[in-house]
Amino acid sequence: MSNQQVIPLSVPNIAGNEWKYVKECLDTGWISSVGSYVNRFEQMVADFAGAKYGVAAVNGTAALHIALLLAGVKQDDYVLLPNLTFVASANSIKYLGAEPLLIDADPDLWQMDLDLLEEFLENETDERNGELIYVEDGRRIGAIMPVHILGNMCDMDRFLSIVKKYPLPVVEDATEALGTFYKGKHAGTFSPMGCFSFNGNKIISTGGGGVIVTDNEQLAKEAKHLTTTAKASVDEYYHDEVGYNYRLVNLLAAVGVGQMELLPSFIKRKKEAVAFYKAAFEGLADIRFQKELPEVQTNGWLFTIQTDQQQKLLDHLNANKILSRRFWMPMNKLPMYKNCPYVQKKDNADYIYNTCLSIPCSTNITNEQLEIVAREVKAALT
Ligand SMILES: Cc1ncc(COP(=O)(O)O)c(C=O)c1O
């Protein structure tokens, strides 16, 4: 093993005013649940996404939980979800006593397969009293959650034209897609509520955090209410429903404001890394890239390649301190979700899981590190 430094996969890049803003919180004592940075952060995220309102949450999972609740998902409902996603999407459904109904991935885009979705809705559901029912077991389908996997997007025009034929609320899991646009419209704004995450590996990070964006004032108010223990009075501890302590603290929102100021430069750097890797790996062995539709401008969040030599490449890179990782294990392989209905023909999710790996692409990755990664990928595969 060389004496080369570890090259991380995707780590926070604290490079702007974060220290200054956090110090201000510490100096003034405004570190907790109230403070001006929360409002500023919410507004900055909403403005960037082109939405009217932003509601901060303690993390992306909590944001998804609240968005699903407000979309009307209830105990024993199904929520349509891509099988290939991070477990938090499915967990947010389970928190409501509902169950994911899994749809396989598109083999090229790695997003929910729209052909399968369309066929499923046409052939396996029925509308009864204004509700969408899964014919197989008579349970209601309460919502659909498209996930913008790796900051990429499916054909959103087609997606919306499919789902609008049914009574099917949409909640976007845009947790990975801050900085991604479809025909100039930001991810997370194609449905009444979209959710972002700011955990440590995301394009900006608050350590942990999330934001729900919406154009609907009523939904924004209700989301704020539910994420802040449903306190209905300023002077008294009067709470009018079971709320959640899901608020993002001012200290972390201060980090978020510093990070949002840097977001355009982070997106630029992600795109440079993507362009570098694509040029370096074009035609190399059996490497394939995630397909992007011409209408989509991705944020290049987590650069991921596909090869049938996945294990060999992972072993080589990790042995050389180049931290790389497989895709998430598909939901139908996890004990909590293995009995969920799964709509599939070829189980593309399984193939993607077994062939894809993400390689270092932090926003502070140096050109020298990019060269090292490319060199070692080539060494492993040729
Ligand atoms: C697809 C997806 N959904 C949901 C989440 C949950 O976000 P968080 O980790 O902020 O709770 C994440 C990120 O971790 C994610 O990648």
The ligand as an SDF file (V2000), in Angstrom:
LIG
                    3D

 16 16  0  0  0  0  0  0  0  0999 V2000
  -32.5170    8.9080   -1.3520 C   0  0  0  0  0  0  0  0  0  0  0  0
  -32.4280    9.4080    0.0530 C   0  0  0  0  0  0  0  0  0  0  0  0
  -33.5710    9.5290    0.7590 N   0  0  0  0  0  0  0  0  0  0  0  0
  -33.5760    9.9960    2.0230 C   0  0  0  0  0  0  0  0  0  0  0  0
  -32.4080   10.3740    2.6490 C   0  0  0  0  0  0  0  0  0  0  0  0
  -32.4840   10.7860    4.0770 C   0  0  0  0  0  0  0  0  0  0  0  0
  -31.8590   11.9610    4.3920 O   0  0  0  0  0  0  0  0  0  0  0  0
  -31.2010   12.1560    5.8500 P   0  0  0  0  0  0  0  0  0  0  0  0
  -29.9730   11.3140    5.9080 O   0  0  0  0  0  0  0  0  0  0  0  0
  -30.9110   13.6190    5.8950 O   0  0  0  0  0  0  0  0  0  0  0  0
  -32.2210   11.7620    6.8590 O   0  0  0  0  0  0  0  0  0  0  0  0
  -31.1950   10.2920    1.9400 C   0  0  0  0  0  0  0  0  0  0  0  0
  -29.8990   10.7170    2.4940 C   0  0  0  0  0  0  0  0  0  0  0  0
  -29.3330   10.2490    3.4080 O   0  0  0  0  0  0  0  0  0  0  0  0
  -31.2060    9.7760    0.6300 C   0  0  0  0  0  0  0  0  0  0  0  0
  -30.0630    9.6470   -0.0700 O   0  0  0  0  0  0  0  0  0  0  0  0
  1  2  1  0
  2  3  1  0
  2 15  2  0
  3  4  2  0
  4  5  1  0
  5  6  1  0
  5 12  2  0
  6  7  1  0
  7  8  1  0
  8  9  2  0
  8 10  1  0
  8 11  1  0
 12 13  1  0
 12 15  1  0
 13 14  2  0
 15 16  1  0
M  END
$$$$
